[in-house]
Amino acid sequence: MIKKLVIFGVGLIGGSLALALRDAHFCETVVGCSRNAAHLQKAVDLGVIDSFSLDPAEAVRDADMVLLAVPMGAMRHLLQQIKPALSADAILTDAGSTKGSIVAEVAQVFGADFTRFVPGHPIAGREKSGVEAAIPDLYVNRRVILTPQAHTDADAIAKVEAMWRVTGALLEQMPVELHDQVLAATSHLPHVLAFSLVDTLLNMPQREDILRYAAGGFRDFTRIASSDPVMWRDICLTNKAAILAVIAAFQHNLGEFAALIEAQDGESLHNRMANAKQARDNYVASL
């Protein structure tokens, strides 16, 4: 049971967590914090949070659980703001899509021996963002990856795990480096490709005709290009090495496809496509 949960960034991710915990009566009080009073008041009106504060230090006073669900670029400054007021017993966790950067920033701000930070990443989302998009069942049967360090307090890990299990999430633990490599391939690259495809088409002289006649394939492939640009800009910058590595691998593979098309090598092209189709069909069947 959480007495006071403070959420920085009451949008889709933080708001959905709050709704799930409230439905389960797992949290006595939920406090939101950001720089936007109107946005926070909307969260109160929607029943997502109980109250809010515009002052990060004031918000975390007496909190026993603090969730950072803000863009990765805002993390360090926020950590500096809450450090003086954060209780020694409070648990700090996050919902960021990259883990190496936030682990490093917490160590820089709180010290390398800080034990009450449990890095986390819920693998869930929608192309819609904002508190209006929050739903209580967003995390049901969705993975939440925790990447605790060797020195992370066991009690803190257990409490963060308990919080997420209440939402219906499936908990896993993973090393920080592996998390950032895996997510670069499975999430970050697809988003970069979706944004890049739309950007490419917008820069073509026949763009109006292309978009006018775009069919379901375009809509399905580019759905995630409707995601929050601020969040994805920060993900790209904070997971730079892993994303660049997987982009390079993709470019190499795309070049091979281009070479097969140029060579009119239909058999090899078919085999590559068939293998990809089988792998994707197996993945979908396993869900």
HELIX and SHEET records of a PDB file:
HELIX    1   1 LEU A   12  ASP A   23  1                                  12    
HELIX    2   2 ALA A   37  ASP A   45  1                                   9    
HELIX    3   3 PRO A   56  VAL A   60  1                                   5    
HELIX    4   4 MET A   72  ALA A   74  5                                   3    
HELIX    5   5 MET A   75  ILE A   82  1                                   8    
HELIX    6   6 LYS A   83  ALA A   85  5                                   3    
HELIX    7   7 GLY A  100  PHE A  110  1                                  11    
HELIX    8   8 VAL A  131  ALA A  133  5                                   3    
HELIX    9   9 ALA A  154  VAL A  166  1                                  13    
HELIX   10  10 VAL A  176  LEU A  183  1                                   8    
HELIX   11  11 ALA A  184  HIS A  188  3                                   5    
HELIX   12  12 LEU A  189  LEU A  202  1                                  14    
HELIX   13  13 ARG A  207  ARG A  212  1                                   6    
HELIX   14  14 GLY A  216  PHE A  221  1                                   6    
HELIX   15  15 ARG A  223  SER A  226  5                                   4    
HELIX   16  16 PRO A  229  THR A  238  1                                  10    
HELIX   17  17 LYS A  240  GLU A  262  1                                  23    
HELIX   18  18 GLY A  266  SER A  286  1                                  21    
SHEET    1   A 6 SER A  51  SER A  53  0                                        
SHEET    2   A 6 CYS A  27  CYS A  33  1                                        
SHEET    3   A 6 ILE A   2  PHE A   8  1                                        
SHEET    4   A 6 MET A  65  LEU A  68  1                                        
SHEET    5   A 6 ILE A  91  ASP A  94  1                                        
SHEET    6   A 6 PHE A 117  VAL A 118  1                                        
SHEET    1   B 3 GLY A 120  PRO A 122  0                                        
SHEET    2   B 3 ARG A 143  LEU A 146 -1                                        
SHEET    3   B 3 LEU A 170  GLN A 173  1                                        
END                                                                             
